[in-house]
Amino acid sequence: MSDPTPNHAAALAQAREFAQAKRYVDAERAYRLVLADAPDAIEALRFVAMATLARGETAEAVALLDRAVRADRSDPTLLRDLGVAYKAAGALDSARYVLQRGIELAPEFAEVRLHMAHALELDKRPELALPTYFRAILEAQRHQVWLDEASTPPHLLDLVRHAFRYVATGRSALFEAAIAPHRAGLPGGALTRVERALAIYLGDSGERPLDPRQKPTFLFVPDLSSAPTVATHAFPWVGALDAKTSALRAELDAVMATREGFEVIGGAPPTAFAFSLAPAPQNATGEELAYWFVERGVEYEANATRCPQTASALANLPLVTIRGHGPDARYAVLTPGAETPTRNARSNARPLAVLPLRLSGDAGLVVGGETIPLTEGRTVVVDGSFGYAFFNRGSEPFGALVFEVWQPDLSAAERAALTDITAVAVDFDTRAAND
């Protein structure tokens, strides 16, 4: 493009003045004069294209925006505009192509995802449109927009409202399909707690825990025990596990001596709630280590091979098994001076069993702000949704086997239904994250 001529500069200034005064017909005429002198002037191409698009002249809008994109291939807003024009023209393949390029350039740009989702919907691809709408909403709200009408640009308001309705309807249908088979043959009300939990998760219910300390990061199931600890007599396997303490400790001490297979934990995982009851570590000098046997349902085969007795003991326990979500089972070690951040478990339906294998000095567990008494070789079960943290202020390492189990108040039917709706949530969130 050649340097702007005096006529070009004057026409551009006049066009901007008309646009600012909302004299859009005059502004378009002035911008067309700019294009006559500078055919690749992006500002003029965009204005004239959007004006023609508003009149339904999609072919000219596409041609103008295509010229703009060719002049600057790195601007995701131009790709968004071209995608919108293609969408209006019914060229959905082309719309998806350019919108995908916009997403790749700016993954956090919620508006381009919104239009991509709409193009997928128009193309009758709901399995892709639904997670894409959902991701667009998440990205927007992460940047504090689309929270309400005031935080949504007027030109997007109708499409954003549509996206919210589409997501609400689509997600409800997914979870209904997951839970419906579990109702068959059951008396009415057998899955009421699960249905209430699902309504809370989907935002269809304002029901919340009675104890404000209870903040699961994923799923809250109402009417379960609302105490930081769960009585171990409800778990028939506890005595047999505790009896293996010496053998498990010897096996895990051996791997700890080499640290092979141990992972240093860097900090608290992200949660859906801002929550911390335990005091922040002061001048902590130790480390938090994890020797995973299973993490989110993924087995660590090498670790299991090195610790066959522990792996066998865990295999014989009724762990929470949900594809992509559970169980979690690890040997947690805190070296002297270490304190963990306060973390919240994913669901109050899945408490944590803690078997201290190495306990000496001032070391322990805080749940919901309460210090839980620990005894070496005696399993305790706690509701991690209250927020939990380990500390070791002693002079020797503290180690405990930590794993997830089902809340004993849940029926077999409730556990099965929770398993399936959790699997659906994991699949959906994974698709939304990777769209």
Phi, psi and omega per residue, in radians:
M1 nan 2.329 -3.136
S2 -1.337 2.885 3.112
D3 -1.097 2.513 3.137
P4 -1.046 2.408 3.062
T5 -1.479 2.905 3.076
P6 -0.980 -0.678 3.119
N7 -1.095 -0.696 3.130
H8 -1.081 -0.847 -3.114
A9 -1.078 -0.700 3.137
A10 -1.172 -0.746 3.137
A11 -1.118 -0.686 3.137
L12 -1.142 -0.766 3.116
A13 -1.108 -0.707 3.118
Q14 -1.133 -0.728 3.138
A15 -1.074 -0.781 3.131
R16 -1.111 -0.678 3.129
E17 -1.107 -0.754 3.117
F18 -1.136 -0.740 -3.117
A19 -1.115 -0.724 3.130
Q20 -1.131 -0.578 3.120
A21 -1.461 0.040 -3.138
K22 1.115 0.490 3.023
R23 -1.639 1.304 -2.904
Y24 -1.212 -0.586 3.101
V25 -1.123 -0.806 3.109
D26 -1.138 -0.662 3.136
A27 -1.108 -0.737 3.124
E28 -1.096 -0.742 -3.138
R29 -1.073 -0.717 -3.138
A30 -1.186 -0.698 3.130
Y31 -1.168 -0.563 3.080
R32 -1.167 -0.590 3.043
L33 -1.127 -0.651 3.070
V34 -1.052 -0.789 -3.109
L35 -1.155 -0.539 3.101
A36 -1.099 -0.546 -3.126
D37 -1.621 -0.548 -3.090
A38 -2.427 1.538 -2.998
P39 -1.080 -0.341 -3.109
D40 -1.864 0.320 3.126
A41 -1.196 1.923 -2.968
I42 -1.122 -0.732 -3.128
E43 -1.025 -0.765 -3.129
A44 -1.219 -0.735 3.119
L45 -1.024 -0.758 -3.107
R46 -1.169 -0.782 -3.085
F47 -1.110 -0.844 -3.102
V48 -1.136 -0.669 3.129
A49 -1.084 -0.789 -3.107
M50 -1.205 -0.538 3.076
A51 -1.183 -0.763 3.128
T52 -1.195 -0.615 3.109
L53 -1.116 -0.695 3.116
A54 -1.090 -0.461 3.110
R55 -1.560 0.005 -3.135
G56 1.481 0.201 -3.138
E57 -1.569 1.272 -2.960
T58 -1.198 -0.597 -3.096
A59 -1.097 -0.801 3.132
E60 -1.169 -0.685 3.123
A61 -1.045 -0.779 3.121
V62 -1.083 -0.785 -3.112
A63 -1.085 -0.740 -3.130
L64 -1.174 -0.776 -3.120
L65 -1.227 -0.542 3.067
D66 -1.117 -0.688 3.065
R67 -1.098 -0.701 3.134
A68 -1.113 -0.741 -3.139
V69 -1.153 -0.650 3.112
R70 -1.141 -0.526 3.127
A71 -1.343 -0.524 3.123
D72 -2.545 1.722 -3.088
R73 -1.477 -0.007 -3.058
S74 -1.811 0.084 -3.074
D75 -1.747 1.886 -3.113
P76 -1.168 -0.404 3.107
T77 -1.217 -0.594 3.061
L78 -1.162 -0.707 3.099
L79 -1.133 -0.671 3.051
R80 -1.033 -0.838 -3.108
D81 -1.102 -0.728 3.115
L82 -1.144 -0.673 3.080
G83 -1.080 -0.716 3.101
V84 -1.101 -0.718 3.141
A85 -1.151 -0.785 3.080
Y86 -1.043 -0.716 3.141
K87 -1.073 -0.771 3.129
A88 -1.125 -0.532 3.139
A89 -1.429 -0.101 -3.121
G90 1.437 0.156 3.126
A91 -1.594 1.322 -2.965
L92 -1.231 -0.612 3.094
D93 -1.069 -0.790 3.122
S94 -1.154 -0.672 3.121
A95 -1.060 -0.822 -3.123
R96 -1.110 -0.655 -3.106
Y97 -1.089 -0.879 -3.076
V98 -1.292 -0.579 3.107
L99 -1.178 -0.644 3.081
Q100 -1.096 -0.677 3.077
R101 -1.086 -0.678 3.094
G102 -1.109 -0.701 3.109
I103 -1.126 -0.716 -3.141
E104 -1.135 -0.616 3.110
L105 -1.278 -0.626 -3.057
A106 -2.481 1.408 -3.078
P107 -1.027 -0.439 -3.103
E108 -1.491 -0.027 -3.053
F109 -1.398 1.669 -3.011
A110 -1.116 -0.613 -3.041
E111 -1.152 -0.643 3.133
V112 -1.192 -0.615 3.054
R113 -1.146 -0.657 3.126
L114 -1.036 -0.799 -3.141
H115 -1.236 -0.581 3.046
M116 -1.074 -0.790 3.122
A117 -1.057 -0.727 -3.133
H118 -1.131 -0.699 3.094
A119 -1.094 -0.708 3.106
L120 -1.147 -0.672 3.093
E121 -1.123 -0.809 3.128
L122 -1.077 -0.515 3.133
D123 -1.477 0.125 3.101
K124 1.030 0.866 3.081
R125 -2.181 1.178 -3.031
P126 -1.099 -0.508 -3.126
E127 -1.147 -0.396 3.068
L128 -1.736 -0.596 -3.118
A129 -1.120 -0.732 -3.050
L130 -1.063 -0.954 3.132
P131 -1.157 -0.461 3.136
T132 -1.265 -0.728 3.014
Y133 -1.021 -0.781 -3.094
F134 -1.069 -0.802 3.135
R135 -1.121 -0.663 3.111
A136 -1.060 -0.762 3.130
I137 -1.118 -0.777 3.135
L138 -1.055 -0.792 -3.132
E139 -1.101 -0.737 -3.134
A140 -1.103 -0.839 -3.077
Q141 -1.236 -0.440 3.024
R142 -1.092 -0.488 3.115
H143 -1.773 0.306 3.013
Q144 1.127 0.587 2.999
V145 -2.195 2.908 -3.061
W146 1.074 0.429 3.107
L147 -1.413 -0.481 3.133
D148 -2.849 -3.064 -3.107
E149 -1.105 -0.647 -3.090
A150 -1.165 -0.522 -3.096
S151 -1.700 0.227 3.133
T152 -2.013 2.190 3.123
P153 -0.981 2.395 -3.079
P154 -0.951 -0.646 -3.093
H155 -1.231 -0.259 3.131
L156 -1.804 -0.127 -2.927
L157 -0.987 -0.834 -3.105
D158 -1.106 -0.742 -3.112
L159 -1.227 -0.643 3.092
V160 -1.139 -0.762 3.079
R161 -1.026 -0.739 3.102
H162 -1.074 -0.723 -3.136
A163 -1.068 -0.758 3.124
F164 -1.091 -0.755 3.127
R165 -1.135 -0.735 -3.114
Y166 -1.089 -0.775 -3.132
V167 -1.160 -0.773 -3.128
A168 -1.059 -0.802 -3.127
T169 -1.172 -0.779 -3.079
G170 -1.168 -0.767 3.134
R171 -1.171 -0.705 3.110
S172 -1.042 -0.717 3.135
A173 -1.132 -0.699 3.112
L174 -1.050 -0.830 -3.091
F175 -1.280 -0.573 3.077
E176 -1.112 -0.702 3.106
A177 -1.120 -0.554 3.137
A178 -1.294 -0.644 -3.040
I179 -1.566 -0.418 -3.054
A180 -0.975 -0.789 -3.130
P181 -1.077 -0.442 -3.115
H182 -1.319 -0.346 3.121
R183 -1.321 -0.404 -3.054
A184 -1.041 2.225 3.073
G185 1.395 -0.016 3.133
L186 -1.708 2.601 3.056
P187 -1.149 2.684 3.127
G188 -0.989 2.390 3.111
G189 1.537 -0.046 -3.093
A190 -1.136 -0.473 -3.120
L191 -1.977 0.386 -3.088
T192 -1.018 -0.739 -3.127
R193 -1.123 -0.677 3.118
V194 -1.152 -0.730 3.134
E195 -1.130 -0.669 3.078
R196 -1.164 -0.696 3.092
A197 -1.062 -0.723 -3.139
L198 -1.157 -0.692 3.114
A199 -1.096 -0.666 3.091
I200 -1.132 -0.805 -3.111
Y201 -1.060 -0.705 -3.105
L202 -1.411 -0.086 -3.127
G203 1.413 0.264 3.136
D204 -1.576 -0.048 -3.120
S205 -2.409 2.487 3.078
G206 -1.641 0.165 -3.118
E207 -1.128 2.403 -3.111
R208 -2.401 2.849 3.108
P209 -1.025 2.552 3.088
L210 -1.200 -0.601 3.109
D211 -1.638 2.010 -3.062
P212 -1.121 -0.241 3.096
R213 -1.264 -0.342 -3.028
Q214 -1.474 1.900 -3.052
K215 -2.410 1.289 3.082
P216 -1.109 2.552 -3.085
T217 -1.442 -0.188 -3.087
F218 -2.241 -1.079 -2.960
L219 -2.417 2.201 3.051
F220 -1.869 2.166 3.113
V221 -1.810 2.027 -3.095
P222 -1.188 2.802 3.000
D223 1.128 0.410 2.919
L224 -1.652 2.972 3.107
S225 -0.947 2.293 -3.089
S226 -1.976 0.999 3.080
A227 -2.237 2.645 -3.134
P228 -1.099 -0.426 3.131
T229 -2.036 2.684 3.098
V230 -2.073 2.290 -3.085
A231 -1.071 2.261 -3.074
T232 -1.272 -0.310 3.131
H233 -1.138 -0.233 3.099
A234 -1.372 -0.117 -3.090
F235 -2.045 1.794 -3.038
P236 -1.154 -0.271 -3.084
W237 -1.515 -0.137 -3.008
V238 -1.071 -0.804 -3.091
G239 -1.047 -0.760 -3.131
A240 -1.147 -0.655 3.121
L241 -1.187 -0.791 -3.116
D242 -1.049 -0.581 -3.121
A243 -1.136 -0.314 -3.120
K244 -1.650 0.140 -3.027
T245 -0.930 -0.846 -3.062
S246 -1.053 -0.790 -3.121
A247 -1.152 -0.725 -3.130
L248 -1.166 -0.723 -3.133
R249 -1.091 -0.771 3.141
A250 -1.070 -0.717 -3.113
E251 -1.165 -0.758 -3.095
L252 -1.343 -0.529 3.024
D253 -1.061 -0.644 -3.111
A254 -1.129 -0.737 3.128
V255 -1.316 -0.531 3.113
M256 -1.140 -0.537 -3.138
A257 -1.086 -0.510 3.130
T258 -1.763 -0.322 -3.049
R259 1.112 0.177 3.130
E260 -1.164 2.241 3.127
G261 1.568 -0.107 -3.138
F262 -1.507 2.500 3.112
E263 -2.001 2.309 3.048
V264 -1.407 2.164 -3.125
I265 -1.516 2.240 -3.017
G266 -1.537 -0.398 -3.082
G267 2.972 -3.036 -3.079
A268 -1.279 2.422 3.041
P269 -1.233 2.709 3.118
P270 -1.118 2.488 3.108
T271 -2.238 2.968 3.133
A272 -1.472 -0.044 -3.075
F273 -2.333 2.481 3.002
A274 -1.461 1.986 -2.982
F275 -2.717 2.224 3.046
S276 -2.774 1.971 3.100
L277 -1.702 -0.608 -3.129
A278 -1.281 2.518 3.110
P279 -1.142 2.617 3.114
A280 -1.144 2.504 3.129
P281 -1.026 2.381 3.108
Q282 -1.901 2.034 3.101
N283 0.927 0.695 3.136
A284 -1.130 2.402 -3.102
T285 -2.044 -0.225 -3.061
G286 -1.571 -3.040 -3.132
E287 -2.183 2.623 2.958
E288 -1.801 2.173 -3.096
L289 -2.092 2.598 3.081
A290 -2.288 2.285 3.031
Y291 -1.965 1.702 -2.996
W292 -1.388 2.337 2.913
F293 -1.726 -0.727 3.053
V294 -2.519 2.338 3.079
E295 -2.291 2.069 -3.075
R296 0.865 0.708 3.088
G297 1.475 -0.083 -3.132
V298 -1.648 2.136 -3.103
E299 -1.408 2.445 3.026
Y300 -1.711 1.579 -2.985
E301 -1.109 -0.686 -3.124
A302 -1.116 -0.728 3.123
N303 -1.128 -0.713 3.125
A304 -1.121 -0.671 -3.141
T305 -1.129 -0.660 3.136
R306 -1.267 -0.397 -3.095
C307 -2.246 1.190 -3.024
P308 -1.108 -0.619 -3.117
Q309 -1.182 -0.741 3.114
T310 -1.164 -0.755 3.113
A311 -1.053 -0.718 3.125
S312 -1.143 -0.724 3.127
A313 -1.078 -0.746 3.125
L314 -1.160 -0.658 -3.131
A315 -1.111 -0.442 -3.120
N316 -1.586 0.022 3.137
L317 -1.683 2.658 3.119
P318 -1.410 1.178 -3.129
L319 -1.198 2.734 3.068
V320 -1.285 1.989 -3.100
T321 -1.988 1.891 3.135
I322 -2.404 2.160 -3.089
R323 -0.933 2.169 3.098
G324 1.342 0.027 -3.022
H325 -2.404 -0.392 -3.094
G326 -2.970 2.815 0.160
P327 -1.544 2.961 2.872
D328 -1.920 2.284 3.073
A329 -2.594 2.177 -3.070
R330 -2.613 2.782 2.907
Y331 -1.676 1.987 -3.099
A332 -1.697 2.235 -3.119
V333 -2.196 2.324 3.000
L334 -2.069 2.115 3.066
T335 -1.357 2.845 -3.079
P336 -0.917 2.337 3.121
G337 1.595 -0.054 -3.071
A338 -1.534 2.500 2.981
E339 -2.409 2.420 3.126
T340 -1.570 2.743 2.943
P341 -1.141 2.806 3.003
T342 -1.297 2.217 3.132
R343 -2.081 2.732 3.067
N344 -2.013 2.292 3.111
A345 -1.168 2.824 -3.054
R346 -1.260 -0.517 -3.106
S347 -2.689 2.477 3.040
N348 -1.231 -0.196 3.081
A349 -1.349 -0.129 -3.034
R350 -2.299 1.366 3.140
P351 -1.186 2.923 -3.138
L352 -1.795 2.248 2.983
A353 -1.629 2.325 -3.095
V354 -2.214 2.034 3.081
L355 -1.944 1.787 3.115
P356 -1.169 2.162 3.114
L357 -1.846 -0.410 -3.121
R358 -2.461 1.835 -3.018
L359 -2.429 2.085 3.092
S360 -2.693 2.615 3.100
G361 1.219 -2.690 -3.060
D362 -1.584 1.468 3.112
A363 -2.414 2.632 -3.131
G364 3.100 -2.753 -2.980
L365 -2.388 2.311 3.059
V366 -1.985 2.246 3.115
V367 -2.273 2.152 3.139
G368 1.051 0.507 -3.132
G369 1.484 -0.043 -3.129
E370 -1.861 2.342 3.058
T371 -1.367 2.174 -3.088
I372 -1.644 2.141 3.127
P373 -1.078 2.322 3.120
L374 -2.103 2.522 3.060
T375 -2.278 2.322 3.123
E376 -1.015 2.238 3.113
G377 1.454 0.169 3.124
R378 -2.183 2.032 -3.127
T379 -1.217 2.393 2.925
V380 -2.079 2.658 3.109
V381 -2.145 2.225 -3.055
V382 -2.250 2.665 3.066
D383 -1.553 1.734 -3.076
G384 -1.174 -0.188 3.113
S385 -1.220 -0.231 3.048
F386 -1.347 -0.143 -3.024
G387 1.606 2.168 -3.096
Y388 -2.371 2.635 3.137
A389 -2.631 2.466 3.029
F390 -1.761 2.649 3.048
F391 -2.489 2.680 3.072
N392 -2.467 1.735 3.103
R393 -1.771 0.170 3.128
G394 -1.518 -2.984 -3.074
S395 -1.811 -0.047 -3.139
E396 -2.144 2.740 3.107
P397 -1.076 2.550 3.021
F398 -1.889 2.298 3.140
G399 -2.401 2.437 3.137
A400 -2.560 2.501 2.996
L401 -1.424 2.216 -3.053
V402 -2.236 2.238 -3.123
F403 -2.703 2.799 -3.099
E404 -1.615 2.437 3.037
V405 -2.337 2.861 3.089
W406 -1.311 2.536 3.016
Q407 -1.092 2.235 -3.003
P408 -1.160 -0.330 3.128
D409 -1.275 -0.253 -3.101
L410 -1.374 2.414 3.067
S411 -1.344 2.890 3.091
A412 -1.049 -0.671 3.136
A413 -1.145 -0.693 3.121
E414 -1.160 -0.714 3.122
R415 -1.095 -0.734 -3.140
A416 -1.115 -0.740 3.136
A417 -1.161 -0.736 3.108
L418 -1.106 -0.642 3.100
T419 -1.053 -0.811 -3.077
D420 -1.248 -0.695 -3.128
I421 -1.256 -0.517 3.060
T422 -1.173 -0.741 3.111
A423 -1.061 -0.696 3.096
V424 -1.105 -0.755 3.140
A425 -1.090 -0.731 3.136
V426 -1.105 -0.812 -3.139
D427 -1.068 -0.770 -3.103
F428 -1.155 -0.807 -3.130
D429 -1.125 -0.605 3.104
T430 -1.141 -0.740 3.119
R431 -1.147 -0.697 -3.140
A432 -1.132 -0.675 -3.114
A433 -1.237 -0.467 -3.032
N434 -1.898 0.198 -3.094
D435 -1.172 nan nan
